[in-house]
Amino acid sequence: MVEVYLIALNSSESSPGNFVVVLEEIISKKRMAITIGGYEAQAIAISLERMQLPRPMLHDIFKNTIAELGGTLI
């Protein structure tokens, strides 16, 4: 596994309605851009802004359920 940081989250100029996530590897400083959909970008932005929503998002429910059952996500 390689640890990375989120460097940028921007709208995609070449693919309207999609977004680009830029990740940077901690040690080598190599960067990689990944195109994602609008819903995924919104979920990432909500987390980055530490927004509190009135109810959990689906991926949060899955994560919490796995944790309550004693499992872990890597």
Distance bins in CASP14 RR format, pairs under 12 A and 6 or more apart:
PFRMAT RR
TARGET T0000
AUTHOR 0000-0000-0000
RMODE 2
METHOD distances of the structure
MODEL  1
1 25 0 0 0 0 0 1 0 0 0 0 0
1 26 0 0 0 0 0 1 0 0 0 0 0
1 74 1 0 0 1 0 0 0 0 0 0 0
2 23 0 0 0 0 1 0 0 0 0 0 0
2 24 0 0 0 0 0 1 0 0 0 0 0
2 25 1 0 1 0 0 0 0 0 0 0 0
2 26 1 0 0 1 0 0 0 0 0 0 0
2 27 1 0 0 1 0 0 0 0 0 0 0
2 28 0 0 0 0 1 0 0 0 0 0 0
2 29 0 0 0 0 0 1 0 0 0 0 0
2 30 0 0 0 0 1 0 0 0 0 0 0
2 32 0 0 0 0 0 1 0 0 0 0 0
3 23 0 0 0 0 0 1 0 0 0 0 0
3 24 0 0 0 0 0 1 0 0 0 0 0
3 25 1 0 0 1 0 0 0 0 0 0 0
3 26 1 0 1 0 0 0 0 0 0 0 0
3 27 0 0 0 0 1 0 0 0 0 0 0
3 28 0 0 0 0 0 1 0 0 0 0 0
3 74 0 0 0 0 0 1 0 0 0 0 0
4 21 0 0 0 0 0 1 0 0 0 0 0
4 22 0 0 0 0 1 0 0 0 0 0 0
4 23 1 0 1 0 0 0 0 0 0 0 0
4 24 1 0 0 1 0 0 0 0 0 0 0
4 25 1 0 1 0 0 0 0 0 0 0 0
4 26 1 0 0 1 0 0 0 0 0 0 0
4 27 0 0 0 0 1 0 0 0 0 0 0
4 28 0 0 0 0 0 1 0 0 0 0 0
4 29 0 0 0 0 0 1 0 0 0 0 0
4 30 0 0 0 0 1 0 0 0 0 0 0
4 31 0 0 0 0 1 0 0 0 0 0 0
4 32 1 0 0 1 0 0 0 0 0 0 0
4 33 0 0 0 0 0 1 0 0 0 0 0
4 34 0 0 0 0 0 1 0 0 0 0 0
5 21 0 0 0 0 0 1 0 0 0 0 0
5 22 0 0 0 0 1 0 0 0 0 0 0
5 23 1 0 0 1 0 0 0 0 0 0 0
5 24 1 0 1 0 0 0 0 0 0 0 0
5 25 0 0 0 0 1 0 0 0 0 0 0
5 26 1 0 0 1 0 0 0 0 0 0 0
5 27 0 0 0 0 0 1 0 0 0 0 0
5 29 0 0 0 0 0 1 0 0 0 0 0
5 30 0 0 0 0 0 1 0 0 0 0 0
5 31 0 0 0 0 1 0 0 0 0 0 0
5 32 0 0 0 0 0 1 0 0 0 0 0
5 48 0 0 0 0 0 1 0 0 0 0 0
6 19 0 0 0 0 0 1 0 0 0 0 0
6 20 0 0 0 0 0 1 0 0 0 0 0
6 21 1 0 0 1 0 0 0 0 0 0 0
6 22 1 0 0 1 0 0 0 0 0 0 0
6 23 1 0 0 1 0 0 0 0 0 0 0
6 24 0 0 0 0 1 0 0 0 0 0 0
6 25 0 0 0 0 0 1 0 0 0 0 0
6 26 0 0 0 0 0 1 0 0 0 0 0
6 31 0 0 0 0 0 1 0 0 0 0 0
6 32 0 0 0 0 0 1 0 0 0 0 0
6 33 0 0 0 0 0 1 0 0 0 0 0
6 34 0 0 0 0 0 1 0 0 0 0 0
6 36 0 0 0 0 0 1 0 0 0 0 0
6 41 0 0 0 0 0 1 0 0 0 0 0
6 44 1 0 0 1 0 0 0 0 0 0 0
6 45 0 0 0 0 0 1 0 0 0 0 0
6 47 0 0 0 0 1 0 0 0 0 0 0
6 48 1 0 0 1 0 0 0 0 0 0 0
7 20 0 0 0 0 0 1 0 0 0 0 0
7 21 0 0 0 0 1 0 0 0 0 0 0
7 22 1 0 1 0 0 0 0 0 0 0 0
7 23 1 0 0 1 0 0 0 0 0 0 0
7 24 1 0 1 0 0 0 0 0 0 0 0
7 25 0 0 0 0 0 1 0 0 0 0 0
7 26 0 0 0 0 0 1 0 0 0 0 0
7 29 0 0 0 0 0 1 0 0 0 0 0
7 30 0 0 0 0 0 1 0 0 0 0 0
7 31 1 0 0 1 0 0 0 0 0 0 0
7 32 0 0 0 0 1 0 0 0 0 0 0
7 33 0 0 0 0 1 0 0 0 0 0 0
7 34 0 0 0 0 0 1 0 0 0 0 0
7 48 0 0 0 0 0 1 0 0 0 0 0
8 19 0 0 0 0 1 0 0 0 0 0 0
8 20 1 0 0 1 0 0 0 0 0 0 0
8 21 1 0 0 1 0 0 0 0 0 0 0
8 22 1 0 1 0 0 0 0 0 0 0 0
8 23 0 0 0 0 1 0 0 0 0 0 0
8 24 0 0 0 0 1 0 0 0 0 0 0
8 31 0 0 0 0 1 0 0 0 0 0 0
8 32 0 0 0 0 0 1 0 0 0 0 0
8 33 0 0 0 0 1 0 0 0 0 0 0
8 34 0 0 0 0 0 1 0 0 0 0 0
8 41 0 0 0 0 0 1 0 0 0 0 0
8 44 0 0 0 0 0 1 0 0 0 0 0
8 45 0 0 0 0 0 1 0 0 0 0 0
8 48 0 0 0 0 0 1 0 0 0 0 0
9 18 0 0 0 0 0 1 0 0 0 0 0
9 19 1 0 0 1 0 0 0 0 0 0 0
9 20 1 0 0 1 0 0 0 0 0 0 0
9 21 1 0 1 0 0 0 0 0 0 0 0
9 22 1 0 0 1 0 0 0 0 0 0 0
9 23 0 0 0 0 0 1 0 0 0 0 0
9 33 0 0 0 0 0 1 0 0 0 0 0
9 34 0 0 0 0 0 1 0 0 0 0 0
9 35 0 0 0 0 0 1 0 0 0 0 0
9 36 0 0 0 0 1 0 0 0 0 0 0
9 37 0 0 0 0 0 1 0 0 0 0 0
9 38 0 0 0 0 0 1 0 0 0 0 0
9 40 0 0 0 0 1 0 0 0 0 0 0
9 41 1 0 0 1 0 0 0 0 0 0 0
9 42 0 0 0 0 0 1 0 0 0 0 0
9 43 0 0 0 0 0 1 0 0 0 0 0
9 44 1 0 1 0 0 0 0 0 0 0 0
9 45 1 0 0 1 0 0 0 0 0 0 0
9 46 0 0 0 0 0 1 0 0 0 0 0
9 47 0 0 0 0 0 1 0 0 0 0 0
9 48 1 0 0 1 0 0 0 0 0 0 0
9 49 0 0 0 0 0 1 0 0 0 0 0
10 17 0 0 0 0 0 1 0 0 0 0 0
10 18 0 0 0 0 0 1 0 0 0 0 0
10 19 1 0 0 1 0 0 0 0 0 0 0
10 20 1 0 1 0 0 0 0 0 0 0 0
10 21 0 0 0 0 1 0 0 0 0 0 0
10 22 1 0 0 1 0 0 0 0 0 0 0
10 33 0 0 0 0 1 0 0 0 0 0 0
10 34 0 0 0 0 0 1 0 0 0 0 0
10 35 0 0 0 0 0 1 0 0 0 0 0
10 36 0 0 0 0 0 1 0 0 0 0 0
10 38 0 0 0 0 0 1 0 0 0 0 0
10 41 0 0 0 0 1 0 0 0 0 0 0
10 44 0 0 0 0 0 1 0 0 0 0 0
10 45 0 0 0 0 0 1 0 0 0 0 0
11 17 1 0 0 1 0 0 0 0 0 0 0
11 18 1 0 0 1 0 0 0 0 0 0 0
11 19 1 0 1 0 0 0 0 0 0 0 0
11 20 1 0 0 1 0 0 0 0 0 0 0
11 21 0 0 0 0 0 1 0 0 0 0 0
11 35 0 0 0 0 0 1 0 0 0 0 0
11 36 0 0 0 0 0 1 0 0 0 0 0
11 37 0 0 0 0 0 1 0 0 0 0 0
11 38 0 0 0 0 1 0 0 0 0 0 0
11 41 0 0 0 0 1 0 0 0 0 0 0
11 42 0 0 0 0 0 1 0 0 0 0 0
11 45 0 0 0 0 0 1 0 0 0 0 0
12 18 1 0 1 0 0 0 0 0 0 0 0
12 19 1 0 1 0 0 0 0 0 0 0 0
12 20 1 0 1 0 0 0 0 0 0 0 0
12 21 0 0 0 0 0 1 0 0 0 0 0
12 22 0 0 0 0 0 1 0 0 0 0 0
12 33 0 0 0 0 1 0 0 0 0 0 0
12 34 0 0 0 0 0 1 0 0 0 0 0
12 35 1 0 1 0 0 0 0 0 0 0 0
12 36 0 0 0 0 1 0 0 0 0 0 0
12 37 0 0 0 0 1 0 0 0 0 0 0
12 38 0 0 0 0 1 0 0 0 0 0 0
12 41 0 0 0 0 1 0 0 0 0 0 0
13 19 0 0 0 0 0 1 0 0 0 0 0
13 20 0 0 0 0 1 0 0 0 0 0 0
13 33 0 0 0 0 0 1 0 0 0 0 0
13 35 0 0 0 0 0 1 0 0 0 0 0
14 20 0 0 0 0 1 0 0 0 0 0 0
14 33 0 0 0 0 0 1 0 0 0 0 0
14 35 0 0 0 0 1 0 0 0 0 0 0
15 33 0 0 0 0 0 1 0 0 0 0 0
15 34 0 0 0 0 0 1 0 0 0 0 0
15 35 1 0 0 1 0 0 0 0 0 0 0
15 36 0 0 0 0 0 1 0 0 0 0 0
15 37 0 0 0 0 1 0 0 0 0 0 0
15 38 0 0 0 0 0 1 0 0 0 0 0
15 41 0 0 0 0 0 1 0 0 0 0 0
16 35 0 0 0 0 0 1 0 0 0 0 0
16 37 0 0 0 0 0 1 0 0 0 0 0
16 38 0 0 0 0 0 1 0 0 0 0 0
17 35 0 0 0 0 0 1 0 0 0 0 0
17 36 0 0 0 0 0 1 0 0 0 0 0
17 37 1 0 0 1 0 0 0 0 0 0 0
17 38 1 0 0 1 0 0 0 0 0 0 0
17 39 0 0 0 0 0 1 0 0 0 0 0
17 40 0 0 0 0 0 1 0 0 0 0 0
17 41 0 0 0 0 1 0 0 0 0 0 0
17 42 0 0 0 0 0 1 0 0 0 0 0
18 33 0 0 0 0 0 1 0 0 0 0 0
18 34 0 0 0 0 0 1 0 0 0 0 0
18 35 1 0 1 0 0 0 0 0 0 0 0
18 36 1 0 0 1 0 0 0 0 0 0 0
18 37 1 0 1 0 0 0 0 0 0 0 0
18 38 1 0 0 1 0 0 0 0 0 0 0
18 39 0 0 0 0 0 1 0 0 0 0 0
18 40 0 0 0 0 1 0 0 0 0 0 0
18 41 1 0 0 1 0 0 0 0 0 0 0
19 33 0 0 0 0 0 1 0 0 0 0 0
19 34 0 0 0 0 1 0 0 0 0 0 0
19 35 1 0 0 1 0 0 0 0 0 0 0
19 36 1 0 1 0 0 0 0 0 0 0 0
19 37 1 0 1 0 0 0 0 0 0 0 0
19 38 1 0 1 0 0 0 0 0 0 0 0
19 39 0 0 0 0 1 0 0 0 0 0 0
19 40 1 0 0 1 0 0 0 0 0 0 0
19 41 1 1 0 0 0 0 0 0 0 0 0
19 42 0 0 0 0 1 0 0 0 0 0 0
19 43 0 0 0 0 0 1 0 0 0 0 0
19 44 0 0 0 0 1 0 0 0 0 0 0
19 45 0 0 0 0 1 0 0 0 0 0 0
20 31 0 0 0 0 0 1 0 0 0 0 0
20 32 0 0 0 0 0 1 0 0 0 0 0
20 33 1 0 1 0 0 0 0 0 0 0 0
20 34 1 0 0 1 0 0 0 0 0 0 0
20 35 1 0 1 0 0 0 0 0 0 0 0
20 36 1 0 0 1 0 0 0 0 0 0 0
20 37 0 0 0 0 1 0 0 0 0 0 0
20 38 0 0 0 0 0 1 0 0 0 0 0
20 40 0 0 0 0 0 1 0 0 0 0 0
20 41 0 0 0 0 1 0 0 0 0 0 0
20 44 0 0 0 0 0 1 0 0 0 0 0
21 31 0 0 0 0 0 1 0 0 0 0 0
21 32 0 0 0 0 1 0 0 0 0 0 0
21 33 1 0 0 1 0 0 0 0 0 0 0
21 34 1 0 1 0 0 0 0 0 0 0 0
21 35 0 0 0 0 1 0 0 0 0 0 0
21 36 1 0 1 0 0 0 0 0 0 0 0
21 37 0 0 0 0 1 0 0 0 0 0 0
21 38 0 0 0 0 0 1 0 0 0 0 0
21 40 0 0 0 0 1 0 0 0 0 0 0
21 41 1 0 0 1 0 0 0 0 0 0 0
21 43 0 0 0 0 0 1 0 0 0 0 0
21 44 1 0 0 1 0 0 0 0 0 0 0
21 45 0 0 0 0 0 1 0 0 0 0 0
21 48 0 0 0 0 0 1 0 0 0 0 0
22 30 0 0 0 0 0 1 0 0 0 0 0
22 31 1 0 1 0 0 0 0 0 0 0 0
22 32 1 0 0 1 0 0 0 0 0 0 0
22 33 1 0 1 0 0 0 0 0 0 0 0
22 34 1 0 0 1 0 0 0 0 0 0 0
22 35 0 0 0 0 0 1 0 0 0 0 0
22 36 0 0 0 0 0 1 0 0 0 0 0
22 44 0 0 0 0 0 1 0 0 0 0 0
23 29 0 0 0 0 0 1 0 0 0 0 0
23 30 0 0 0 0 1 0 0 0 0 0 0
23 31 1 0 0 1 0 0 0 0 0 0 0
23 32 1 0 1 0 0 0 0 0 0 0 0
23 33 1 0 0 1 0 0 0 0 0 0 0
23 34 1 0 0 1 0 0 0 0 0 0 0
23 36 0 0 0 0 0 1 0 0 0 0 0
23 44 0 0 0 0 0 1 0 0 0 0 0
24 30 1 0 0 1 0 0 0 0 0 0 0
24 31 1 0 1 0 0 0 0 0 0 0 0
24 32 0 0 0 0 1 0 0 0 0 0 0
24 33 0 0 0 0 0 1 0 0 0 0 0
25 31 1 0 0 1 0 0 0 0 0 0 0
25 32 1 0 0 1 0 0 0 0 0 0 0
34 40 0 0 0 0 1 0 0 0 0 0 0
34 41 0 0 0 0 0 1 0 0 0 0 0
34 44 0 0 0 0 0 1 0 0 0 0 0
35 41 0 0 0 0 1 0 0 0 0 0 0
36 42 0 0 0 0 1 0 0 0 0 0 0
36 43 0 0 0 0 1 0 0 0 0 0 0
36 44 1 0 0 1 0 0 0 0 0 0 0
36 45 0 0 0 0 0 1 0 0 0 0 0
37 43 0 0 0 0 1 0 0 0 0 0 0
37 44 0 0 0 0 0 1 0 0 0 0 0
37 45 0 0 0 0 0 1 0 0 0 0 0
38 44 0 0 0 0 1 0 0 0 0 0 0
38 45 0 0 0 0 1 0 0 0 0 0 0
38 46 0 0 0 0 0 1 0 0 0 0 0
39 45 0 0 0 0 0 1 0 0 0 0 0
39 46 0 0 0 0 0 1 0 0 0 0 0
39 57 0 0 0 0 1 0 0 0 0 0 0
39 58 0 0 0 0 0 1 0 0 0 0 0
39 59 0 0 0 0 0 1 0 0 0 0 0
40 46 0 0 0 0 0 1 0 0 0 0 0
40 47 0 0 0 0 0 1 0 0 0 0 0
40 57 0 0 0 0 0 1 0 0 0 0 0
40 58 0 0 0 0 0 1 0 0 0 0 0
40 59 0 0 0 0 1 0 0 0 0 0 0
41 47 0 0 0 0 0 1 0 0 0 0 0
41 48 0 0 0 0 0 1 0 0 0 0 0
42 48 0 0 0 0 0 1 0 0 0 0 0
42 49 0 0 0 0 0 1 0 0 0 0 0
42 51 0 0 0 0 0 1 0 0 0 0 0
42 53 0 0 0 0 0 1 0 0 0 0 0
42 57 0 0 0 0 1 0 0 0 0 0 0
42 59 0 0 0 0 0 1 0 0 0 0 0
43 49 0 0 0 0 0 1 0 0 0 0 0
43 51 0 0 0 0 0 1 0 0 0 0 0
43 53 0 0 0 0 0 1 0 0 0 0 0
43 56 0 0 0 0 0 1 0 0 0 0 0
43 57 1 0 1 0 0 0 0 0 0 0 0
43 58 0 0 0 0 1 0 0 0 0 0 0
43 59 1 0 0 1 0 0 0 0 0 0 0
43 60 0 0 0 0 1 0 0 0 0 0 0
43 63 0 0 0 0 0 1 0 0 0 0 0
44 51 0 0 0 0 0 1 0 0 0 0 0
44 57 0 0 0 0 0 1 0 0 0 0 0
44 59 0 0 0 0 0 1 0 0 0 0 0
45 51 0 0 0 0 1 0 0 0 0 0 0
45 53 0 0 0 0 0 1 0 0 0 0 0
45 57 0 0 0 0 0 1 0 0 0 0 0
46 52 0 0 0 0 1 0 0 0 0 0 0
46 53 1 0 0 1 0 0 0 0 0 0 0
46 56 0 0 0 0 0 1 0 0 0 0 0
46 57 1 0 0 1 0 0 0 0 0 0 0
46 59 0 0 0 0 0 1 0 0 0 0 0
46 60 0 0 0 0 1 0 0 0 0 0 0
47 53 0 0 0 0 0 1 0 0 0 0 0
47 56 0 0 0 0 0 1 0 0 0 0 0
47 57 0 0 0 0 1 0 0 0 0 0 0
47 59 0 0 0 0 1 0 0 0 0 0 0
47 60 0 0 0 0 1 0 0 0 0 0 0
47 63 0 0 0 0 0 1 0 0 0 0 0
51 57 0 0 0 0 0 1 0 0 0 0 0
52 60 0 0 0 0 0 1 0 0 0 0 0
53 60 0 0 0 0 1 0 0 0 0 0 0
53 61 0 0 0 0 0 1 0 0 0 0 0
55 61 0 0 0 0 1 0 0 0 0 0 0
56 62 0 0 0 0 1 0 0 0 0 0 0
56 63 0 0 0 0 1 0 0 0 0 0 0
56 64 1 0 0 1 0 0 0 0 0 0 0
56 65 0 0 0 0 0 1 0 0 0 0 0
57 63 0 0 0 0 1 0 0 0 0 0 0
57 64 0 0 0 0 0 1 0 0 0 0 0
58 64 0 0 0 0 0 1 0 0 0 0 0
58 65 0 0 0 0 0 1 0 0 0 0 0
59 65 0 0 0 0 0 1 0 0 0 0 0
59 66 0 0 0 0 0 1 0 0 0 0 0
59 73 0 0 0 0 0 1 0 0 0 0 0
60 66 0 0 0 0 0 1 0 0 0 0 0
60 67 0 0 0 0 0 1 0 0 0 0 0
60 73 0 0 0 0 0 1 0 0 0 0 0
61 67 0 0 0 0 0 1 0 0 0 0 0
61 68 0 0 0 0 0 1 0 0 0 0 0
62 68 0 0 0 0 0 1 0 0 0 0 0
62 69 0 0 0 0 0 1 0 0 0 0 0
62 71 0 0 0 0 0 1 0 0 0 0 0
62 73 0 0 0 0 1 0 0 0 0 0 0
63 69 0 0 0 0 0 1 0 0 0 0 0
63 70 0 0 0 0 0 1 0 0 0 0 0
63 71 0 0 0 0 0 1 0 0 0 0 0
63 72 0 0 0 0 0 1 0 0 0 0 0
63 73 1 0 0 1 0 0 0 0 0 0 0
64 70 0 0 0 0 0 1 0 0 0 0 0
64 71 0 0 0 0 0 1 0 0 0 0 0
64 73 0 0 0 0 0 1 0 0 0 0 0
65 71 0 0 0 0 1 0 0 0 0 0 0
65 73 0 0 0 0 0 1 0 0 0 0 0
66 72 1 0 0 1 0 0 0 0 0 0 0
66 73 1 0 0 1 0 0 0 0 0 0 0
66 74 0 0 0 0 0 1 0 0 0 0 0
67 73 0 0 0 0 1 0 0 0 0 0 0
END
